[in-house]
Amino acid sequence: MANAGLRAYREVLRLVRRLPAETQPYYAKYARQNFVNYRDLAADDDLGALLRRAYTHSTWVLSKYSIDAGKVAVRLKDLTDGHAEM
């Protein structure tokens, strides 16, 4: 999980910076807690599912704040799709 998980975490934090300033600390902490909970994950199938979950949750939060997730979450989507093809 090290490389793909770390890259996904980095992308999620980049997306958090697009949220309103008063919500950023909450979502940054939420993202960190979720990634820490799964840091020892070994199975590739589980990692793919977690990356898809990270993308789904990220796009939901972005749309909640009227941010076009289709434009800003491209790198996270690419990471998720790229892992699914492996």
DAVENLIN-V570084 format. One record per backbone hydrogen bond with DSSP energy under -0.5 kcal/mol. CO is the residue of the C=O (numbers start at 1). NH is the residue of the N-H. E is the energy in kcal/mol with one decimal. If there is no record, write none. Layout:
((CO/NH/E) (CO/NH/E))
//
This chain:
((1/5/-2.6) (1/6/-0.6) (2/6/-1.8) (3/7/-2.5) (4/8/-2.4) (5/9/-2.4) (6/10/-2.3) (7/11/-2.2) (8/12/-2.6) (9/13/-2.4) (10/14/-1.8) (11/15/-2.1) (12/16/-2.2) (13/17/-1.3) (15/18/-1.6) (16/19/-1.6) (20/23/-1.9) (20/24/-1.1) (21/25/-0.6) (23/27/-2.1) (24/28/-2.6) (25/29/-2.1) (26/30/-2.4) (27/31/-2.4) (28/32/-2.3) (29/33/-2.6) (30/34/-2.0) (31/35/-2.5) (32/36/-2.7) (33/37/-1.9) (34/38/-0.8) (36/39/-1.3) (38/41/-1.5) (43/47/-1.9) (44/48/-2.5) (45/49/-1.9) (46/50/-2.3) (47/51/-2.6) (48/52/-2.2) (49/53/-2.2) (50/54/-2.6) (51/55/-2.2) (52/56/-2.8) (53/57/-2.8) (54/58/-2.3) (55/59/-2.6) (56/60/-1.9) (57/61/-2.4) (58/62/-2.5) (59/63/-2.4) (60/64/-1.9) (61/65/-1.2) (62/65/-0.6) (62/67/-2.6) (63/66/-1.7) (67/69/-1.1) (68/71/-1.1) (68/72/-1.8) (69/73/-2.3) (73/77/-2.3) (74/78/-2.8) (75/79/-2.1) (76/80/-2.3) (77/81/-2.9) (78/82/-2.9) (79/83/-1.8) (80/84/-1.6) (81/85/-1.3) (82/86/-0.6) (83/86/-0.6))
//
